[in-house]
Amino acid sequence: MTFPINQHQNYHAHFYFDQSSSDYAAKIREEIHQTLGLFVGRFNQRLVGPHTQWSFEIDFDREQFDKAIDWLDNARQGHSVLVHAVTEDDYRDHTEYVYWLGEPIALDLTLFSVD
């Protein structure tokens, strides 16, 4: 597993959780917003997009990258976190420009067109 490398302008991280860990995930979601001032997306207690587990999104850019990755890696407590670039190519963002904190989770890539 390769630790995330800051080589793009913008990023998303997706914090994965399930019913048994939803309280912890909700707490982490709020802390990320309060502590780091980052945008956090909806608290998805259903499958959304290519994600095959419940998740919420965190948005950050290259200047916020190191702090966001370090914070997430220390706070995730065994949860898997997908980190990917945000470019104009969703397929590559979720295949080539992807890193994991923790164990990788299978993604449903059929939603994306391959250019």
Backbone as ProteinMPNN parsed JSONL, in Angstrom:
{"seq_chain_A": "MTFPINQHQNYHAHFYFDQSSSDYAAKIREEIHQTLGLFVGRFNQRLVGPHTQWSFEIDFDREQFDKAIDWLDNARQGHSVLVHAVTEDDYRDHTEYVYWLGEPIALDLTLFSVD", "coords_chain_A": {"N_chain_A": [[0.85, -1.184, 0.0], [0.569, 2.18, -0.866], [1.433, 5.221, 0.572], [-0.45, 8.268, 0.492], [0.393, 10.639, -2.037], [1.096, 13.985, -2.69], [0.209, 15.244, -5.5], [-1.591, 16.546, -7.103], [-4.02, 19.186, -7.68], [-6.525, 19.292, -6.343], [-8.484, 17.33, -4.007], [-10.474, 14.535, -2.867], [-11.504, 12.835, 0.039], [-12.853, 9.829, 1.237], [-14.52, 8.645, 3.891], [-15.157, 5.595, 5.242], [-17.789, 3.705, 6.754], [-19.976, 1.741, 8.894], [-23.146, 0.558, 10.189], [-22.554, -0.114, 12.841], [-20.426, 1.532, 13.426], [-21.274, 4.1, 13.021], [-21.786, 6.192, 14.849], [-19.21, 6.921, 15.721], [-18.129, 7.699, 13.249], [-19.751, 9.912, 12.662], [-18.925, 11.645, 14.667], [-16.207, 12.008, 13.96], [-16.57, 13.206, 11.463], [-17.695, 15.702, 12.178], [-15.561, 16.708, 13.733], [-13.514, 16.935, 11.826], [-14.479, 19.003, 10.248], [-14.688, 21.086, 12.192], [-12.073, 21.192, 13.373], [-10.168, 21.2, 11.227], [-11.364, 22.824, 9.399], [-12.363, 21.972, 6.969], [-14.44, 21.266, 4.103], [-17.117, 19.057, 4.51], [-19.019, 16.428, 3.201], [-22.36, 15.068, 2.761], [-23.664, 12.809, 5.232], [-23.712, 9.759, 4.448], [-25.783, 7.204, 4.849], [-26.319, 5.106, 3.211], [-25.701, 3.543, 0.038], [-23.759, 5.411, -2.196], [-22.937, 6.762, -5.328], [-19.859, 5.454, -6.554], [-19.3, 4.085, -4.269], [-19.22, 1.364, -2.104], [-19.812, 1.035, 0.472], [-21.24, 2.699, 3.35], [-20.569, 6.204, 3.638], [-18.791, 9.351, 4.011], [-17.797, 12.419, 2.5], [-14.759, 14.299, 2.238], [-13.397, 17.357, 1.369], [-10.455, 18.776, 0.041], [-7.468, 20.717, -0.721], [-4.272, 20.963, -2.429], [-2.642, 22.5, -0.714], [-3.718, 21.953, 1.77], [-3.348, 19.294, 2.011], [-1.235, 17.65, 3.366], [-1.738, 18.093, 6.122], [-4.427, 17.268, 6.281], [-4.288, 14.531, 5.5], [-2.538, 13.437, 7.443], [-4.049, 13.954, 9.775], [-6.425, 12.483, 9.265], [-5.353, 9.871, 9.023], [-4.433, 9.416, 11.607], [-6.814, 9.584, 13.052], [-8.631, 7.693, 12.113], [-8.961, 5.133, 13.207], [-8.881, 2.322, 12.369], [-10.77, 2.4, 10.358], [-11.435, 2.418, 6.843], [-10.17, 4.691, 4.462], [-10.632, 6.325, 1.506], [-8.587, 8.132, -0.645], [-8.499, 10.414, -3.208], [-7.552, 12.048, -6.288], [-9.046, 15.006, -7.688], [-9.939, 15.534, -10.749], [-10.674, 16.179, -14.178], [-11.451, 13.697, -14.939], [-13.279, 11.217, -13.889], [-13.074, 8.406, -13.861], [-10.258, 7.829, -13.951], [-9.571, 9.241, -11.648], [-10.59, 7.573, -9.691], [-9.214, 5.245, -10.053], [-6.426, 5.31, -11.082], [-5.442, 7.573, -9.703], [-5.622, 7.129, -6.951], [-5.472, 6.51, -3.443], [-5.134, 4.702, -0.386], [-5.991, 4.82, 3.032], [-5.685, 2.516, 5.339], [-7.49, -0.586, 4.823], [-8.224, -1.348, 1.433], [-11.388, -0.748, -0.166], [-13.748, -2.272, -2.242], [-14.739, -0.655, -5.218], [-17.517, 0.47, -7.191], [-17.03, 0.75, -10.314], [-18.457, 0.893, -12.635], [-20.041, 3.044, -13.086], [-18.618, 5.024, -14.269], [-17.358, 6.403, -17.324], [-14.913, 5.136, -19.538], [-12.342, 6.822, -20.929]], "CA_chain_A": [[0.0, 0.0, 0.0], [1.332, 3.412, -1.009], [0.89, 6.368, 1.301], [-0.829, 9.312, -0.463], [1.386, 11.595, -2.527], [0.465, 15.237, -3.078], [0.637, 15.571, -6.86], [-2.705, 17.157, -7.818], [-4.479, 20.436, -7.062], [-7.676, 19.076, -5.47], [-8.678, 15.955, -3.548], [-11.556, 14.08, -2.009], [-11.306, 11.64, 0.853], [-14.132, 9.215, 1.598], [-14.395, 7.913, 5.152], [-16.143, 4.517, 5.189], [-18.279, 3.236, 8.05], [-21.195, 0.936, 8.822], [-24.092, 0.884, 11.254], [-21.927, -0.248, 14.159], [-19.448, 2.6, 13.654], [-21.813, 5.372, 12.538], [-21.621, 7.238, 15.863], [-17.822, 7.381, 15.638], [-17.969, 8.398, 11.972], [-20.403, 11.218, 12.797], [-18.038, 12.45, 15.513], [-15.037, 12.347, 13.134], [-17.033, 14.149, 10.438], [-17.806, 17.012, 12.814], [-14.214, 17.145, 14.136], [-12.775, 17.346, 10.624], [-14.972, 20.33, 9.877], [-14.352, 22.049, 13.245], [-10.628, 21.274, 13.616], [-9.402, 21.534, 10.028], [-12.093, 23.78, 8.578], [-12.582, 21.42, 5.639], [-15.802, 20.94, 3.723], [-17.496, 17.648, 4.595], [-20.273, 16.174, 2.508], [-23.452, 14.393, 3.463], [-23.413, 11.598, 6.014], [-24.465, 8.809, 3.636], [-26.079, 5.905, 5.443], [-26.769, 4.318, 2.072], [-24.635, 3.528, -0.966], [-23.8, 6.576, -3.066], [-21.892, 6.759, -6.353], [-19.109, 4.2, -6.69], [-18.948, 3.607, -2.931], [-19.94, 0.131, -1.764], [-20.1, 1.122, 1.905], [-21.647, 4.033, 3.782], [-19.401, 7.078, 3.635], [-18.933, 10.794, 3.843], [-16.706, 12.984, 1.708], [-14.002, 15.437, 2.749], [-12.753, 18.05, 0.253], [-9.288, 19.583, 0.391], [-6.595, 21.0, -1.853], [-2.853, 20.592, -2.263], [-2.084, 23.19, 0.454], [-4.286, 21.322, 2.966], [-3.143, 17.853, 1.853], [-0.446, 16.982, 4.411], [-2.446, 18.169, 7.399], [-5.64, 16.444, 6.188], [-3.915, 13.11, 5.465], [-2.026, 13.074, 8.772], [-5.162, 13.958, 10.721], [-7.291, 11.337, 8.966], [-4.667, 8.617, 9.325], [-4.393, 9.272, 13.066], [-8.151, 9.544, 13.643], [-9.535, 6.747, 11.456], [-9.164, 3.988, 14.103], [-9.181, 1.088, 11.646], [-11.678, 2.618, 9.227], [-10.809, 2.64, 5.538], [-10.385, 6.027, 3.885], [-10.199, 6.475, 0.124], [-8.11, 9.468, -1.0], [-8.284, 10.453, -4.659], [-7.477, 13.345, -6.948], [-10.242, 15.501, -8.364], [-9.563, 16.094, -12.052], [-11.826, 16.121, -15.087], [-11.626, 12.304, -15.344], [-13.724, 10.455, -12.72], [-12.558, 7.033, -13.892], [-8.846, 7.856, -13.525], [-9.535, 9.701, -10.253], [-10.944, 6.45, -8.811], [-8.39, 4.065, -10.361], [-5.001, 5.642, -11.117], [-5.087, 8.645, -8.761], [-6.264, 6.726, -5.706], [-4.67, 6.009, -2.328], [-5.948, 4.2, 0.728], [-5.571, 4.757, 4.425], [-6.366, 1.3, 5.769], [-7.771, -1.603, 3.818], [-9.033, -0.9, 0.291], [-12.783, -1.158, -0.306], [-14.099, -2.383, -3.659], [-15.571, 0.428, -5.754], [-18.319, 0.133, -8.365], [-16.522, 1.656, -11.354], [-19.312, 0.845, -13.826], [-20.691, 4.348, -13.221], [-17.725, 5.943, -14.973], [-16.958, 6.035, -18.666], [-13.469, 5.048, -19.732], [-11.991, 7.609, -22.128]], "C_chain_A": [[0.892, 1.242, 0.0], [0.656, 4.532, -0.245], [0.6, 7.486, 0.303], [0.3, 10.29, -0.771], [0.641, 12.812, -3.061], [0.96, 15.65, -4.461], [-0.475, 16.188, -7.721], [-3.142, 18.417, -7.069], [-5.579, 20.199, -6.03], [-7.887, 17.597, -5.181], [-10.018, 15.787, -2.856], [-11.01, 12.936, -1.171], [-12.706, 11.135, 1.187], [-13.885, 8.31, 2.794], [-15.516, 6.882, 5.174], [-16.503, 4.033, 6.594], [-19.494, 2.352, 7.827], [-22.077, 1.291, 10.015], [-23.434, 0.856, 12.627], [-20.922, 0.868, 14.456], [-19.963, 3.973, 13.243], [-21.683, 6.497, 13.57], [-20.2, 7.803, 15.827], [-17.597, 8.189, 14.356], [-18.594, 9.792, 12.034], [-19.538, 12.174, 13.623], [-16.814, 12.918, 14.714], [-15.416, 13.38, 12.076], [-17.111, 15.564, 11.007], [-16.433, 17.56, 13.199], [-13.394, 17.618, 12.947], [-13.188, 18.761, 10.237], [-14.527, 21.38, 10.898], [-12.847, 22.27, 13.379], [-9.847, 21.754, 12.4], [-10.096, 22.55, 9.135], [-12.368, 23.291, 7.17], [-14.06, 21.185, 5.381], [-16.014, 19.438, 3.885], [-18.876, 17.49, 3.967], [-21.291, 15.474, 3.39], [-22.977, 13.128, 4.167], [-24.282, 10.5, 5.386], [-24.611, 7.456, 4.312], [-26.832, 5.059, 4.416], [-25.619, 4.361, 1.067], [-24.838, 4.684, -1.939], [-22.65, 6.479, -4.061], [-21.187, 5.424, -6.428], [-18.82, 3.518, -5.353], [-19.841, 2.442, -2.512], [-20.124, -0.02, -0.259], [-20.598, 2.529, 2.201], [-20.399, 4.907, 3.871], [-19.802, 8.541, 3.767], [-17.668, 11.299, 3.185], [-16.07, 14.16, 2.434], [-13.285, 16.05, 1.548], [-11.563, 18.85, 0.766], [-8.42, 19.787, -0.836], [-5.142, 20.69, -1.497], [-2.219, 21.274, -1.048], [-2.548, 22.545, 1.762], [-3.955, 19.831, 3.058], [-2.436, 17.194, 3.04], [-1.173, 16.964, 5.75], [-3.681, 17.266, 7.39], [-5.304, 14.955, 6.242], [-3.41, 12.662, 6.834], [-3.157, 12.972, 9.784], [-6.051, 12.739, 10.514], [-6.635, 10.016, 9.338], [-4.617, 8.37, 10.833], [-5.77, 9.061, 13.688], [-9.025, 8.395, 13.143], [-9.809, 5.485, 12.261], [-9.643, 2.732, 13.372], [-10.157, 1.233, 10.498], [-10.865, 2.812, 7.95], [-11.171, 4.03, 5.044], [-9.798, 6.024, 2.482], [-9.769, 7.92, -0.079], [-7.882, 9.455, -2.503], [-8.235, 11.889, -5.16], [-8.837, 13.712, -7.509], [-9.753, 16.212, -9.622], [-10.83, 16.078, -12.915], [-12.179, 14.689, -15.481], [-11.973, 11.437, -14.132], [-13.161, 9.037, -12.69], [-11.105, 6.988, -13.402], [-8.71, 8.298, -12.073], [-9.76, 8.539, -9.291], [-10.169, 5.172, -9.103], [-6.9, 4.382, -10.273], [-4.575, 6.624, -10.029], [-5.672, 8.379, -7.378], [-5.233, 6.196, -4.709], [-5.613, 5.57, -1.232], [-5.235, 4.401, 2.05], [-6.351, 3.574, 4.978], [-6.602, 0.367, 4.603], [-8.602, -1.03, 2.669], [-10.438, -1.508, 0.321], [-13.065, -1.238, -1.809], [-15.007, -1.222, -4.058], [-16.349, -0.09, -6.963], [-17.961, 1.131, -9.465], [-17.389, 1.676, -12.607], [-20.033, 2.173, -14.064], [-19.905, 5.302, -14.103], [-17.431, 5.462, -16.384], [-15.436, 6.063, -18.753], [-13.156, 5.777, -21.017], [-10.762, 7.071, -22.799]], "O_chain_A": [[1.847, 1.336, 0.772], [-0.544, 4.764, -0.393], [1.352, 7.638, -0.661], [1.051, 10.706, 0.11], [-0.333, 12.676, -3.801], [1.988, 16.315, -4.591], [-0.313, 16.334, -8.933], [-2.684, 18.676, -5.956], [-5.58, 20.821, -4.968], [-7.529, 16.73, -5.979], [-10.61, 16.735, -2.341], [-10.161, 12.168, -1.622], [-13.628, 11.924, 1.394], [-13.138, 7.335, 2.713], [-16.692, 7.242, 5.131], [-15.66, 3.961, 7.488], [-19.984, 2.229, 6.705], [-21.777, 2.224, 10.761], [-23.72, 1.7, 13.477], [-20.605, 1.119, 15.619], [-19.18, 4.915, 13.126], [-21.488, 7.651, 13.189], [-20.009, 9.017, 15.893], [-16.95, 9.236, 14.381], [-18.023, 10.75, 11.512], [-19.436, 13.36, 13.312], [-16.433, 14.086, 14.785], [-14.663, 14.321, 11.826], [-16.641, 16.514, 10.381], [-16.167, 18.748, 13.013], [-12.658, 18.599, 13.051], [-12.345, 19.606, 9.936], [-14.043, 22.446, 10.517], [-12.395, 23.41, 13.487], [-8.969, 22.609, 12.517], [-9.481, 23.083, 8.211], [-12.584, 24.097, 6.266], [-14.836, 20.938, 6.305], [-15.186, 18.639, 3.447], [-19.773, 18.306, 4.176], [-21.101, 15.315, 4.596], [-22.021, 12.476, 3.747], [-25.445, 10.337, 5.754], [-23.672, 6.661, 4.342], [-27.828, 4.402, 4.719], [-24.673, 5.131, 1.233], [-25.941, 4.907, -2.439], [-21.524, 6.154, -3.686], [-21.829, 4.375, -6.373], [-18.161, 2.479, -5.319], [-21.068, 2.535, -2.563], [-20.54, -1.074, 0.223], [-20.404, 3.444, 1.4], [-19.305, 4.414, 4.145], [-20.971, 8.91, 3.652], [-16.605, 10.688, 3.296], [-16.737, 14.913, 3.143], [-12.633, 15.333, 0.788], [-11.65, 19.518, 1.796], [-8.601, 19.127, -1.859], [-4.84, 20.216, -0.402], [-1.344, 20.689, -0.41], [-1.828, 22.595, 2.76], [-4.249, 19.185, 4.064], [-2.983, 16.277, 3.652], [-1.216, 15.937, 6.428], [-3.954, 16.578, 8.373], [-5.964, 14.198, 6.954], [-3.819, 11.612, 7.328], [-3.219, 12.019, 10.561], [-6.392, 12.043, 11.47], [-7.284, 9.137, 9.904], [-4.745, 7.229, 11.279], [-5.884, 8.428, 14.737], [-10.084, 8.152, 13.722], [-10.814, 4.819, 12.013], [-10.676, 2.156, 13.714], [-10.357, 0.287, 9.736], [-9.741, 3.313, 7.988], [-12.305, 4.487, 5.181], [-8.612, 5.754, 2.295], [-10.507, 8.839, 0.277], [-7.166, 8.598, -3.02], [-8.788, 12.806, -4.554], [-9.673, 12.846, -7.771], [-9.231, 17.326, -9.57], [-11.937, 15.97, -12.389], [-13.101, 14.476, -16.268], [-11.079, 10.972, -13.425], [-12.812, 8.525, -11.627], [-10.771, 6.188, -12.528], [-7.849, 7.803, -11.346], [-9.191, 8.516, -8.2], [-10.42, 4.136, -8.488], [-6.188, 3.78, -9.469], [-3.471, 6.518, -9.493], [-6.158, 9.295, -6.715], [-4.264, 5.533, -5.077], [-6.758, 6.018, -1.165], [-4.03, 4.178, 2.166], [-7.576, 3.641, 5.071], [-6.0, 0.505, 3.539], [-9.572, -0.309, 2.903], [-10.636, -2.635, 0.777], [-12.656, -0.354, -2.562], [-15.926, -0.856, -3.325], [-15.885, -0.985, -7.67], [-18.526, 2.222, -9.532], [-17.085, 2.407, -13.55], [-20.578, 2.392, -15.146], [-20.454, 6.273, -14.623], [-17.272, 4.264, -16.62], [-14.771, 6.892, -18.132], [-13.645, 5.4, -22.082], [-10.328, 7.61, -23.817]]}, "name": "protein", "num_of_chains": 1, "seq": "MTFPINQHQNYHAHFYFDQSSSDYAAKIREEIHQTLGLFVGRFNQRLVGPHTQWSFEIDFDREQFDKAIDWLDNARQGHSVLVHAVTEDDYRDHTEYVYWLGEPIALDLTLFSVD"}
